[in-house]
Amino acid sequence: MSENLEALTQPMAAIYAEKIRTLRTRSYSLEIPERENDVEILHTLLGIELKVGRRRFASPDLATARYMRVFARLGCRSFAVPYDITKISTLADELETEWHRALLMLDTSSAGSTDRERKRNRSRLFKSMRSRIADIGPGERMPEFKQSTKQRQT
């Protein structure tokens, strides 16, 4: 089963490493438990919020909230968020698609297993995804901004 978990975690880790961390990103931290979390996106009078358990986190827009929801479900406490807001929506789509695909594949591979074994395998999958993302890392809190322009080059 461990090689199966590795195969299920690889695509999400690849998206994070190759498509997200290669962009200009900032580190984002959530004070949440490192386990599977129930996450909701709330539309309030103050804007869009991400609700994880009893805690709420403000989000600038719906695409960013969807993006953060994937990591909050996994229990990732720190992760990278792209600066370019035009890319967040497509990355959120890819991550959510991969999330659902991994859960579907896990359910089909554990057909015939007991309920306890299914829960244990799901927990192992989340732990494996969380550790792969943590190994790649969230990046710098604030990346370096280059102030040079073409006009000032000497």
MOFENQUI-V933157 format. One record per backbone hydrogen bond with DSSP energy under -0.5 kcal/mol. NH is the residue of the N-H (numbers start at 1). CO is the residue of the C=O. Records with the same first field share a line. If there is no record, write none. Layout:
BEGIN
NH->CO  CO
END
This chain:
BEGIN
5->1
6->2
7->3
8->4
9->5
10->6
11->7
13->9
14->10
15->11
16->12
17->13
18->14
19->14  15
20->15  16
21->16
23->20
25->23
26->81
27->140
28->79
30->77
32->30
35->33
37->73
39->37
40->51
42->40  49
44->42  47
47->44
48->59
49->42
50->57
51->40  49
52->50  55
53->38  51
55->52
57->50
59->48
65->61
66->62
67->63
68->64
69->65
70->66
71->67
72->68
73->69
74->70
75->71
76->71
77->75
79->28
81->26
83->24
85->83
87->84
88->84
89->85
91->87
92->88
93->89
94->90
95->91
96->92
97->93
98->94
99->95
100->96
101->97
102->98
103->99
104->100
105->101
106->102
107->103
108->104
109->105
110->106
111->108
113->110
118->114
119->115
120->116
121->117
122->118
123->119
124->120
125->121
126->122
127->123
128->124
129->125
130->126
131->127
132->128
133->129
134->130
135->131
136->132
137->133
146->144
147->145
153->150
END
